[in-house]
Amino acid sequence: MASTYITRTPSSAGNRRKFTISMWVKRVKLGVDQWLVQAGASGSEFDIRFTTSDTLRFSTWDGSNGYGMITTRVFRDTSAWYHLVFQYDTAQATDTNRNKIYVNGEQISPSDTSAYNAGKHPPQNYDNPSWNNTTAFRINDVTWTSSSPKDAVYSHIHHTDGYAYDASTFGSTDSTTGEWKIKTSPSVTYGTNGFFILKDGNSVTDQSGNSNNFTVGGGTLTNTEDCPSNVFATLNPLIVFANTRYSNGNLTAGRNSGEPWGNALSTLAMRGSGKFYWENRLDSSTNGSGHNPLQVGIQSFNDGSDATFADLQIDGGLANSTFGASNYIWRNQGGAVTKFHNTTSTTWGVAVTPGNIIMTAFDVANGKIWWGRNGTWFSSGSYVGDPASGTYEAFSGISTTTDWFPVCAVEESYTSFNFGNGYFGTTQITSEGTNASGIGKFEYDVPNGFTALSTKGLNL
C-alpha cells in the first residue's frame, strides 16, 4: 500500500555481470518517479523505475558513468498488469545484447530507447556496482527520497543470479485470446542470490529454494485477489473529477475537510449481460453534523449525449447531475437517504455512518439494481430487496445496451471499494461471505447468480 516496501541485503556478492529480473506490475499513479527495484545509494545505484514521463528506465550509475535504457514508449494503463523482464549480461560481445527490456513478451528495440547518461549499454564485462552486491535490494522504494509513491501492485517477482532469460521463460501467448499470460512456475536456475517472491499472495518468503527471504521495510503488505490472470475493477485515476484523492491501489476515493464533492469512476464497465456485486465502506467523514456524505451507484457515458467526463466536476455530486448521461445513485447525507435516477429522487434505505458497508448488486441483463447496508438489502415497505430472486429492486428498466461504470461521490469524506480484493483500504474483511462464483472475496454474502466485476467475472 501507500508506504509499503520490501527489502533484503545479500550476505555476499553474486554474479554482477549476468542476471535477470522478471515481475508483474500494476501501476497506480502516473506522472511520477515510481521506483520498482533499487539497490545502492545516490551516486552509485542500480534502479528500475517508471519516470515522470511514464516511460520505463533500466539503469545503473557507478559514481562516474551511467548506463541504461529509457523507453520512448509510455505506460499509462492503470487497469492492466504489465509483465516486465530486465536482462543484464555484460559478457556479450555485441553491446545491444548486454541489457534488454521486455514488456508483455516483446523486447523493446534499442532504437526505441534513449541512453541514460554515458550510454545505453554498459562496457563488456562491466560489473554492476550495486545489484547483486552486498547492498540492500529494495522493491517499491528508493533510499534517497521519500517522494516516490509506494502503492504499485506486484506479483511473481523473480531474480536469477548468473543466468540471462528472455520473457518467454516467464510467460507465453494464449493461443485463444492472443494475450500474454503468466507462467506461474517457470523452469529457471536462480543462482546464489536469486529469489522468487509474491508467488501466491503477499508472501515475501523465497520460493526458489534459496531461502533468500525479504522483509517488510515499511508499511503493510496486503494481499489482493487482483492478479495477472484475473484483473479486478479499480477506480480510474486517469479520469480526474474535481481533484478527487485516490489511494490504496486506487480503491479509496476521498475529499478532505472543506473540499466540495469529488467523484470517481471505475476502470471496468458492464454491458448487455452478467450480474455483478461490489461493496463500499464509508471510511470517514469530517463534514460535521452527522452528514456523512456518500453517493454510490452506476454511471453511463455512451447514451448519445454530448456529455464528457468533465461534466461531473460539479458541486453537489452525482445526484445533482443534469447532463445527458444517465446515472442510478444511492445517496446518504445528513441522515437523509435517497435513490436518484438522474435528478429525480425518492427516499430509500437506511443511513450510514463511518464503518458501515454499502452493498450494490446490478443485474445487467435484466436492468435492475439493489443497494443494502451491512448485510441487509434495502426494502420497500415490508418487502426486502432480493437480488438473487430479482425482486423488490431499487430501480428497473435500466438500459442493457449501455456501458455502465460503478461510480461514487464523496464530500469531506472517504470511501473504499471492495470489488472482490478482500480489503477496504488496508483493512481486511472480517468475515468472508459466501460466493458461489468463487471469484473475489467480500464481507457479506454475494447473491446467488452474481459475481465480482473482474475480467473472469465479465467472461462467465
MIKEFI-162034 format. One record per residue (C-alpha): residue in one letter; y, x, z. Coordinates in Angstrom, 3 decimals. Layout:
// residues N
a Y X Z $
...
END
This chain:
// residues 460
m 0.000 0.000 0.000 $
a 3.676 0.948 0.141 $
s 3.346 4.020 2.422 $
t -0.272 4.955 1.826 $
y -1.601 8.247 0.569 $
i -4.802 10.245 0.972 $
t -5.288 13.980 1.293 $
r -7.805 16.811 1.537 $
t -7.409 20.578 1.923 $
p -10.261 22.680 0.463 $
s -11.581 25.446 2.704 $
s -11.987 27.784 -0.265 $
a -10.705 28.025 -3.809 $
g -12.746 26.673 -6.681 $
n -12.511 27.244 -10.411 $
r -8.798 27.348 -11.170 $
r -9.306 27.734 -14.918 $
k -11.506 24.730 -15.633 $
f -11.614 21.229 -14.107 $
t -11.396 17.538 -14.954 $
i -9.692 14.670 -13.133 $
s -10.593 11.078 -14.020 $
m -9.100 7.969 -12.412 $
w -8.373 4.302 -12.987 $
v -4.801 3.332 -12.051 $
k -2.881 0.079 -11.955 $
r 0.898 0.529 -11.970 $
v 3.175 -1.392 -9.621 $
k 6.714 -0.064 -10.069 $
l 8.370 1.063 -13.285 $
g 11.255 3.415 -13.972 $
v 10.473 5.698 -11.023 $
d 8.682 9.006 -10.489 $
q 5.191 7.971 -9.354 $
w 3.070 10.925 -8.264 $
l -0.620 10.165 -8.795 $
v -2.038 13.601 -7.939 $
q -0.235 16.606 -6.453 $
a -1.031 19.969 -4.881 $
g 1.192 22.789 -3.696 $
a 4.854 22.802 -2.713 $
s 8.099 22.529 -4.632 $
g 8.415 25.701 -6.696 $
s 4.685 26.223 -7.067 $
e 2.907 22.970 -7.702 $
f 0.463 21.004 -9.798 $
d 1.127 17.340 -10.463 $
i 0.170 14.285 -12.474 $
r 2.772 11.542 -12.483 $
f 4.434 8.685 -14.272 $
t 8.060 9.650 -14.872 $
t 11.298 7.697 -14.550 $
s 10.969 7.057 -18.296 $
d 7.442 5.602 -17.742 $
t 5.884 8.477 -19.660 $
l 2.890 10.402 -18.302 $
r 3.215 14.040 -17.203 $
f 0.407 16.580 -16.593 $
s 1.935 19.869 -15.449 $
t 1.859 22.985 -13.316 $
w 4.541 25.412 -12.131 $
d 3.878 28.846 -10.683 $
g 7.372 29.702 -9.466 $
s 8.355 31.425 -12.706 $
n 6.850 29.412 -15.535 $
g 5.886 25.820 -16.103 $
y 3.209 24.485 -18.416 $
g 2.292 20.953 -19.208 $
m 2.429 17.891 -21.417 $
i 4.723 14.877 -21.214 $
t 3.741 11.966 -23.437 $
t 6.212 10.325 -25.783 $
r 4.235 7.116 -25.271 $
v 5.334 4.932 -22.367 $
f 3.116 2.974 -19.961 $
r 4.732 -0.247 -18.731 $
d 1.899 -2.733 -18.351 $
t 1.711 -3.624 -14.648 $
s -1.068 -6.150 -15.202 $
a -3.616 -3.725 -16.666 $
w -5.743 -0.861 -15.409 $
y -5.239 2.467 -17.189 $
h -8.121 4.921 -17.394 $
l -6.600 8.421 -17.232 $
v -8.548 11.641 -17.813 $
f -6.961 15.083 -17.469 $
q -8.942 18.040 -18.793 $
y -7.892 21.604 -17.943 $
d -9.711 24.593 -19.483 $
t -7.676 27.774 -19.991 $
a -10.747 29.721 -21.123 $
q -10.350 28.047 -24.528 $
a -9.153 30.324 -27.324 $
t -7.199 27.528 -29.016 $
d -4.128 26.674 -26.946 $
t -4.245 22.915 -27.716 $
n -7.697 22.761 -26.108 $
r -6.505 24.154 -22.768 $
n -5.067 20.924 -21.391 $
k -5.719 17.411 -22.642 $
i -4.808 13.854 -21.652 $
y -6.944 10.807 -22.424 $
v -5.763 7.213 -21.894 $
n -8.284 4.383 -22.175 $
g -10.710 6.582 -24.072 $
e -8.254 8.020 -26.598 $
q -6.918 11.551 -26.491 $
i -3.130 11.819 -26.585 $
s -2.362 14.089 -29.511 $
p -0.379 17.207 -28.603 $
s 2.025 16.174 -31.366 $
d 2.779 13.040 -29.329 $
t 3.831 15.064 -26.302 $
s 6.728 17.262 -25.329 $
a 6.484 20.514 -23.399 $
y 7.087 20.883 -19.695 $
n 9.399 23.859 -19.180 $
a 7.933 27.009 -20.824 $
g 5.351 25.289 -22.965 $
k 2.774 22.581 -23.429 $
h -0.275 24.755 -22.965 $
p -0.927 27.457 -20.366 $
p -1.886 31.008 -21.438 $
q -5.529 31.816 -21.980 $
n -7.456 32.402 -18.734 $
y -4.476 31.255 -16.686 $
d -5.335 30.432 -13.064 $
n -3.765 27.214 -11.853 $
p -1.670 28.229 -8.824 $
s -2.226 25.082 -6.761 $
w -5.018 22.775 -7.924 $
n -8.487 23.880 -6.815 $
n -6.826 26.349 -4.471 $
t -6.663 26.115 -0.661 $
t -3.526 23.967 -0.764 $
a -3.754 20.284 0.131 $
f -4.775 17.795 -2.564 $
r -2.692 14.627 -2.329 $
i -3.258 11.344 -4.102 $
n -0.414 8.804 -4.309 $
d 2.031 11.228 -2.676 $
v 4.161 14.344 -3.140 $
t 5.101 16.870 -0.457 $
w 8.794 17.400 -1.086 $
t 10.300 13.921 -1.410 $
s 9.858 10.507 0.174 $
s 11.310 8.707 -2.841 $
s 8.012 8.455 -4.722 $
p 6.598 4.930 -4.318 $
k 3.158 4.821 -2.737 $
d 1.790 1.447 -3.815 $
a -0.099 2.078 -7.035 $
v -3.716 0.834 -7.091 $
y -6.594 3.262 -7.709 $
s -10.307 3.119 -8.440 $
h -13.127 5.597 -9.198 $
i -11.371 8.962 -8.819 $
h -13.455 11.944 -9.969 $
h -12.749 15.662 -9.823 $
t -15.164 18.126 -11.442 $
d -14.638 21.723 -10.347 $
g -15.588 24.172 -13.131 $
y -16.516 21.523 -15.706 $
a -14.471 20.039 -18.559 $
y -15.387 16.489 -19.593 $
d -13.743 14.110 -22.022 $
a -13.092 10.403 -21.464 $
s -16.436 9.282 -22.896 $
t -18.142 10.751 -19.825 $
f -16.411 8.224 -17.578 $
g -16.026 5.187 -19.851 $
s -17.182 3.546 -23.068 $
t -16.097 0.956 -25.617 $
d -17.502 -2.527 -25.090 $
s -19.444 -3.431 -28.236 $
t -18.442 -7.108 -27.987 $
t -14.783 -7.015 -26.963 $
g -13.782 -3.571 -28.191 $
e -12.183 -2.868 -24.819 $
w -12.527 0.380 -22.919 $
k -14.747 -0.168 -19.870 $
i -15.732 1.828 -16.823 $
k -18.915 3.807 -16.219 $
t -19.410 3.301 -12.503 $
s -21.914 6.156 -12.085 $
p -21.239 8.811 -14.737 $
s -23.541 11.792 -15.128 $
v -21.420 14.834 -14.211 $
t -21.646 18.067 -12.249 $
y -18.958 18.218 -9.582 $
g -18.908 21.890 -8.565 $
t -17.718 23.281 -5.228 $
n -14.517 21.305 -4.682 $
g -15.463 18.325 -6.823 $
f -15.432 14.801 -5.404 $
f -15.883 11.127 -6.249 $
i -13.919 8.666 -4.088 $
l -12.876 4.994 -4.153 $
k -16.132 4.091 -5.857 $
d -16.791 0.713 -4.260 $
g -13.815 -0.439 -2.241 $
n -11.430 1.667 -0.200 $
s -13.815 4.375 0.981 $
v -12.473 7.950 0.875 $
t -15.935 9.286 1.677 $
d -17.027 11.604 -1.132 $
q -19.802 10.071 -3.242 $
s -20.510 13.265 -5.208 $
g -22.884 14.716 -2.626 $
n -20.426 17.496 -1.711 $
s -19.056 15.810 1.433 $
n -15.535 16.621 0.245 $
n -14.160 13.617 2.096 $
f -10.495 12.651 2.071 $
t -8.451 11.296 4.954 $
v -5.637 8.744 5.008 $
g -2.461 10.761 5.486 $
g -0.168 7.775 5.945 $
g -0.080 4.000 5.721 $
t -3.080 1.700 5.485 $
l -5.687 1.997 2.758 $
t -6.655 -1.563 1.846 $
n -9.450 -2.885 -0.321 $
t -8.868 -5.148 -3.307 $
e -11.112 -7.258 -5.479 $
d -8.863 -6.325 -8.396 $
c -10.718 -3.638 -10.324 $
p -11.056 -2.220 -13.859 $
s -13.806 -4.736 -14.702 $
n -12.010 -7.801 -13.283 $
v -8.209 -7.885 -13.307 $
f -6.619 -10.429 -10.948 $
a -3.210 -12.025 -11.325 $
t -0.277 -10.433 -9.531 $
l 3.451 -11.134 -9.631 $
n 5.200 -9.656 -12.643 $
p 7.949 -7.120 -11.820 $
l 8.921 -6.927 -15.491 $
i 10.495 -10.368 -15.103 $
v 13.337 -9.871 -12.646 $
f 14.591 -13.105 -11.111 $
a 17.809 -12.595 -9.138 $
n 16.568 -9.193 -7.916 $
t 13.508 -10.559 -6.155 $
r 11.943 -7.857 -3.981 $
y 8.314 -7.012 -4.778 $
s 5.874 -5.106 -2.553 $
n 2.212 -4.746 -1.613 $
g 0.929 -4.236 -5.134 $
n 3.269 -6.945 -6.491 $
l 1.593 -9.601 -4.359 $
t 4.531 -10.096 -1.976 $
a 7.910 -11.511 -3.031 $
g 10.963 -11.820 -0.841 $
r 14.674 -12.100 -0.258 $
n 16.478 -10.632 2.737 $
s 18.835 -12.342 5.163 $
g 21.934 -13.679 3.415 $
e 20.389 -13.488 -0.045 $
p 20.044 -16.648 -2.188 $
w 16.906 -17.952 -3.843 $
g 14.790 -15.439 -5.729 $
n 11.818 -16.315 -7.910 $
a 8.614 -14.636 -9.068 $
l 6.137 -15.370 -11.845 $
s 2.513 -14.294 -12.258 $
t 1.109 -11.872 -14.825 $
l -1.691 -14.216 -15.942 $
a -1.304 -17.741 -17.318 $
m -3.652 -20.758 -17.585 $
r -4.051 -22.997 -20.619 $
g -6.459 -25.555 -22.056 $
s -9.413 -25.271 -19.702 $
g -10.566 -23.981 -16.334 $
k -9.921 -24.810 -12.687 $
f -8.088 -22.273 -10.545 $
y -7.331 -21.790 -6.863 $
w -4.903 -19.459 -5.040 $
e -3.186 -19.138 -1.665 $
n 0.286 -18.240 -0.365 $
r 1.224 -17.214 3.154 $
l 4.775 -17.709 4.393 $
d 5.180 -14.248 5.904 $
s 8.609 -14.511 7.491 $
s 11.927 -16.329 7.370 $
t 15.405 -15.350 8.522 $
n 17.040 -18.469 7.114 $
g 17.621 -19.970 10.556 $
s 17.355 -23.480 11.999 $
g 13.672 -23.634 11.100 $
h 14.382 -23.931 7.373 $
n 11.505 -21.628 6.314 $
p 12.363 -21.961 2.604 $
l 9.397 -21.626 0.250 $
q 8.539 -23.080 -3.151 $
v 5.180 -22.665 -4.881 $
g 3.680 -24.184 -7.994 $
i 3.370 -23.652 -11.732 $
q 5.934 -22.986 -14.429 $
s 5.795 -23.128 -18.238 $
f 7.861 -21.404 -20.891 $
n 6.394 -22.485 -24.236 $
d 7.221 -26.186 -24.379 $
g 9.576 -25.860 -27.350 $
s 12.791 -25.453 -25.353 $
d 15.168 -22.545 -25.685 $
a 14.733 -21.645 -22.007 $
t 14.398 -17.991 -21.141 $
f 13.214 -16.216 -18.037 $
a 16.859 -15.575 -17.131 $
d 17.345 -19.334 -16.685 $
l 15.516 -19.098 -13.365 $
q 18.191 -16.852 -11.888 $
i 19.968 -19.701 -10.131 $
d 20.829 -20.620 -6.562 $
g 18.520 -23.368 -5.387 $
g 15.190 -22.037 -6.592 $
l 12.698 -23.579 -8.946 $
a 13.022 -27.166 -7.780 $
n 16.653 -27.309 -8.887 $
s 15.984 -26.021 -12.397 $
t 17.481 -28.195 -15.111 $
f 16.450 -26.274 -18.224 $
g 13.819 -27.467 -20.683 $
a 10.749 -25.591 -19.466 $
s 8.552 -27.647 -17.147 $
n 7.551 -26.955 -13.580 $
y 5.455 -28.634 -10.893 $
i 6.559 -27.392 -7.496 $
w 5.918 -27.994 -3.799 $
r 8.941 -27.199 -1.637 $
n 9.385 -26.566 2.100 $
q 12.861 -26.282 3.604 $
g 14.354 -27.269 6.924 $
g 11.397 -29.471 7.847 $
a 11.696 -31.443 4.603 $
v 8.684 -31.224 2.309 $
t 8.768 -32.477 -1.254 $
k 6.968 -32.191 -4.557 $
f 9.026 -31.730 -7.700 $
h 8.443 -32.185 -11.390 $
n 11.494 -30.517 -12.890 $
t 14.334 -32.245 -10.982 $
t 12.539 -35.379 -9.751 $
s 11.293 -35.143 -6.161 $
t 9.080 -37.107 -3.761 $
t 8.204 -36.446 -0.125 $
w 4.811 -34.751 0.002 $
g 2.760 -32.818 2.520 $
v 3.383 -31.119 5.851 $
a 5.984 -28.472 6.746 $
v 5.009 -24.804 7.052 $
t 6.143 -22.098 9.433 $
p 5.641 -18.305 9.215 $
g 1.940 -17.506 9.263 $
n 0.902 -20.769 7.593 $
i -1.043 -20.630 4.332 $
i -0.397 -22.930 1.375 $
m -3.357 -23.662 -0.915 $
t -2.942 -24.522 -4.603 $
a -5.654 -25.968 -6.857 $
f -4.882 -26.521 -10.535 $
d -7.319 -28.321 -12.848 $
v -6.022 -27.154 -16.208 $
a -8.419 -29.180 -18.363 $
n -7.538 -32.487 -16.664 $
g -3.876 -31.699 -15.997 $
k -3.932 -32.160 -12.186 $
i -2.570 -30.105 -9.289 $
w -3.023 -30.231 -5.491 $
w -1.418 -28.486 -2.521 $
g -2.558 -28.142 1.052 $
r -1.920 -26.214 4.244 $
n -4.260 -24.191 6.490 $
g -7.469 -25.623 5.073 $
t -6.422 -29.296 4.707 $
w -5.265 -30.806 1.434 $
f -2.086 -32.883 1.469 $
s -2.551 -36.630 1.350 $
s -1.005 -39.867 0.202 $
g -1.179 -42.458 2.975 $
s -4.716 -42.449 4.306 $
y -6.090 -40.708 1.224 $
v -6.634 -36.961 1.403 $
g -6.421 -34.876 -1.743 $
d -9.797 -33.763 -3.043 $
p -9.678 -31.233 -5.902 $
a -13.483 -30.988 -6.060 $
s -13.775 -34.689 -6.941 $
g -10.492 -34.732 -8.872 $
t -8.833 -37.419 -6.711 $
y -5.525 -38.001 -4.913 $
e -3.714 -35.183 -6.703 $
a -0.031 -34.369 -6.238 $
f 0.591 -34.577 -9.990 $
s -1.433 -35.627 -13.033 $
g -0.690 -35.726 -16.734 $
i 0.166 -32.017 -16.844 $
s 0.079 -30.648 -20.400 $
t -3.150 -28.909 -21.362 $
t -1.582 -27.184 -24.377 $
t 0.987 -25.217 -22.397 $
d 0.751 -21.795 -20.764 $
w 1.165 -22.329 -17.008 $
f 2.074 -19.469 -14.671 $
p 1.746 -19.535 -10.876 $
v 5.258 -19.158 -9.538 $
c 7.172 -19.057 -6.244 $
a 10.727 -19.074 -4.948 $
v 11.992 -17.641 -1.656 $
e 15.356 -17.685 0.123 $
e 15.824 -15.325 3.071 $
s 12.053 -15.355 3.346 $
y 8.930 -13.535 2.182 $
t 5.655 -14.870 0.854 $
s 2.393 -13.099 -0.025 $
f -0.068 -14.332 -2.643 $
n -3.818 -14.104 -2.375 $
f -5.110 -14.544 -5.918 $
g -8.545 -13.533 -4.662 $
n -7.933 -9.984 -3.442 $
g -8.719 -10.980 0.123 $
y -5.368 -9.880 1.591 $
f -1.968 -11.338 2.374 $
g 0.235 -8.264 2.078 $
t -1.587 -5.684 4.209 $
t -3.345 -8.330 6.323 $
q -6.964 -9.003 5.500 $
i -8.155 -12.620 5.515 $
t -9.626 -13.506 8.899 $
s -12.499 -15.811 7.961 $
e -13.619 -15.851 4.351 $
g -14.100 -19.347 2.944 $
t -16.878 -20.404 0.617 $
n -16.514 -19.706 -3.086 $
a -19.294 -20.878 -5.375 $
s -17.926 -18.917 -8.354 $
g -18.349 -15.640 -6.493 $
i -15.031 -14.388 -7.888 $
g -12.436 -13.426 -5.296 $
k -12.121 -13.747 -1.526 $
f -9.979 -16.433 0.096 $
e -9.091 -17.563 3.600 $
y -10.215 -21.151 3.003 $
d -12.995 -22.817 1.038 $
v -12.474 -22.808 -2.714 $
p -13.075 -26.352 -4.026 $
n -16.314 -26.654 -5.963 $
g -15.729 -26.009 -9.639 $
f -12.631 -23.861 -9.030 $
t -12.306 -20.074 -9.177 $
a -9.814 -17.235 -8.939 $
l -7.178 -16.519 -11.569 $
s -8.611 -13.302 -12.971 $
t -9.972 -12.069 -16.279 $
k -13.509 -13.077 -15.259 $
g -12.248 -16.399 -13.916 $
l -10.473 -17.137 -17.191 $
n -13.702 -16.486 -19.089 $
l -16.010 -18.737 -17.061 $
END
